[in-house]
């Protein structure tokens, strides 16, 4: 296994914490190659009235460094 790099990102969703994770990974995969794992660091939500209206998830996303890449 090669060397990995770790980034911390925040996913946001109006649906659920799971959707926030899925959206963050999908967005990160658009610009980062070789994603290898994700770790949930923290979850929180915005409340309006008596309802949760936005879900936030802080993630540590890991990807493998390709030393042979041009």
Secondary structure, 3 states (H helix, E strand, C coil): CCCEEEEEEEEEECCCHHHHHHHHHHHHCCCCCCEEEEEEEEEEEEEECCEEEEEEEEEEEEEECCCCCC
